[in-house]
Every structure is written in structure tokens, then in C-alpha cells.
């Protein structure tokens, strides 16, 4: 069970000004949530494998395979501004 002082502290951390009614409401709601977690803690999960993605998502990104890089002239060909063999960018202050 969560105490009123803890609700006030959480409100202070979140920079929220809570009324007395809100403190009582959140105390009941958060206590209910924590009670539910206590029920879940009682479950035997020794033979249950961890689930990271419930629906079995697979990575759709291509494999990272090394290949030849572009020639400098090819890279500079599409650069809007270039100077001494490099891409020239605006100065950032």
C-alpha cells in the first residue's frame, strides 16, 4: 500500500500541485496497481521463457555487408558546395 506522503513526493518530483482529493484518489489507484503486481509476483514462472516481442517480430533490415565506398569525385558531384576536395557546409555557431 502506498502512503499519502509518497504520493506527495511523487507529485513534487513531477512538479504537480495535487489537491487533497487528488492525493486520495491517486493513493487508492496506485495502491490498487501495486496490489495487482503483488498478485503477479506470486505466479510461478520458472518454466516460462522471457518474452521480448509477443508477436515474434523479426528484423527487416538488410545485412550489413562491407562493400566498396564511392570515389571522392562521385561524392562531390552532387554536393551543392565544395572546397579543396571536401563538401563545404554552412558555419554553425
C-alpha positions, 0 to 999 in steps of 0.5 A: 500500500502506498502512503499519502506522503509518497504520493506527495513526493511523487507529485513534487518530483513531477512538479504537480500541485495535487489537491487533497482529493487528488492525493486520495484518489491517486493513493487508492489507484496506485495502491490498487496497481501495486496490489495487482503486481503483488498478485503477479509476483506470486505466479510461478514462472520458472518454466516460462521463457522471457518474452521480448516481442509477443508477436515474434517480430523479426528484423527487416533490415538488410545485412550489413555487408562491407562493400566498396565506398564511392570515389571522392569525385562521385561524392562531390558531384552532387554536393551543392558546395565544395572546397579543396576536395571536401563538401563545404557546409554552412558555419554553425555557431 
